[in-house]
Amino acid sequence: MSFLSQALKQRLGQRPGPRQGLRAALAAALSRKWRRRLAVAAALALLSGGLILLPPADFLLRLGIDALLPLRHWLHGPLFAPSESDVVVVAIDEQSYRAEPFRNTPKVAWTPHIARVLEMVTEAGPKAVGFDVIYPTSLDRPELLRGYDRPFLLALRKAADRELIVLGQARLSSETIQPYPGQIAAIKGRDNLRTLNLMVDPDDVVRGYFRAFGNEGGGETPSFGAELARRAGAALPADDFLINFNTVPGDIPIYSMVDLWTCAGEGAAAYFARHFRGKIVIFGEALDLEDRFVSSKRLAMTARADAAAQPERCRVAAEPERFGALGDRRSMPGVLIHAAAINTLTKDLHLAPLPKAAQFAAVTSSVLLLAVLFFMLKPGAGLAAAGAVLAAELVLAVNAFAAGVVVPIAMLAVTAALAYSLTYAYRFVVEDKERRWIQHAFRHYLAPVLVDRLAADPEALRLGGEKRRVTVFFSDIAGFTTISEGLRDQPDRLVEILNKYLTVMTEAVEARGGYVDKYIGDAVMAIWNAPLDDDQSERHGVEAALDCLAALERFNAEVVEREYGMKPIGTRIGLNTGMAVVGNMGSKARLNYTVTGDTVNLAARLEGANKEYGSNIMISEDVASGLGGEFTLRRLDRLVVKGKREPVTVFEVFGRRSDAGAALLERIAAFHAALALYDARDFAAAGRAFAALAASDPAAEMYAERCRHYQAASPPADWNGAFEMKTK
């Protein structure tokens, strides 16, 4: 793999050896890849939690109320029935504008008509009366109509005498719009004058309400709604507060001014008493275009249902076909916002934002969970998982909201989207880049399945120099020299055949998880348990060897004989298992990930030793001990390979035990019996036994010849049955 191995070592580092049982599971869970992922997830979680401390977080918390209101209604129903509202509205509505005596009359001239209604409302016994309309001018002037406002001023004084009346004023940037001075005098001064301004969020939506406004000379004065609630006996909060809108249709009873004017003219005091006694009454406009605001109730607005749910009329019937809403609008009259704020105070329906520490914990834990899920799942599945987590969080948030606690659901949604984007961006830019790099780097060196394993888990690759137990495979074409000499005038044909042969061998090796280390002419060197872990390397190596023979048989029939008209070629394979040094080896300019040591040398010697015994697959005792009883083996010899002194017991592999016939097993048993005579130095009997098998068994023929040699010249007294190879 040359320099690729060195580069991968630098990119991926090394990983400790395999573990078993629980330790293996823990090691896998805490692999460097997952430690890095958890670090990224934790960083994302802390970053997202830190957003809680920024000013936009408060806005996002308030923004979430818009969704929580309709969801609360869906899960828990309304806060209270319209009849239980502490506030009612006397509305100057579209019908009043178009009916006598208000039609075609300037509003400044309405004061005597409003006085009639105010008089009846005051007598009905309300807790407080407020005006969300301002009349800054008057016709009651010497040059106009002296005494025109007298009925209105008397009605105001009567309400003021009973400590009921609160008139509104509006603050501008440098000016204040106030009622006409005569009206202020009628209500006994500015103690009964309060500011109407609403609290508008950056997105022009009203979600909160001012508790009080600062005075120019110091101190503060309660706001319009807060003052009315105080007069009704409600305790005022320490700070500005969130409005807890009721979501039932017609939640604030609205009475048309023209209907009440007609009702008052007929002296229907009972109607007024029935509907206004004990209530906070606000006079205000409820028009289609003027004085309308978007509030946090915008997703729960039901204009048509509100109209149908309004209280009974006194005299003038409603005309929904003329004045009803064309659809469910997102805005509402400002007077209804004041009414909802007052109900929030009088009914103790306060909404408390989750404390900052709890918000931080909620966001960080949510993002940490989601980031881990995103690392585990593909983008589509991650999106579905995020939806499920957010749905669960939303249910919890709605239940908390029903209890008066505002959970930062919008922040949870925003940070979930942030976690999704950043996590999958990280996976694509960092992890998938590494995956693509590995796939490109190794596609010519490893089987596709192994490349996929490396790409999925780069930690499985170990590239540093280390000692580890490996199974080494060597194969070589039998008689390749003869073949090459026969094709010396056709080198392109020789290369073509060789490439096809090596392809067949490589595919068989890689199909069993082997790593093809190198090609040496017609020889193939492969290893198992490096660079990827393989705790069954012996079995996989032997299976690959058998697959190579089967594939070669097909290759001979379909290619060598049919396509090229040549005699079938054979192959010899040697396998050994043992400790070896694996890693990047070579010069400074060129490296190769390979394996070296006595284990490798012995595997190469065993491949060559097949020629001596006429065998196809020869394995060492270390390989045989790792096979169990799955394969049919016979002991061939105790070899001392060239360059070594200690003998090695070697075996021939015939195939899988399940495929072994009775004749083969009998022949192996006879061979082992003859080998026992040979080990006992009974060379005459052993020679006869081997000779009986020699006709169809090259190894038996070799032993028969060796027995004749030992009969003529006995081995030394300390002979242990070993045979020393004189060649490689």
Disulfide bonds with the S-S distance in Angstrom:
Cys263-Cys314 1.96
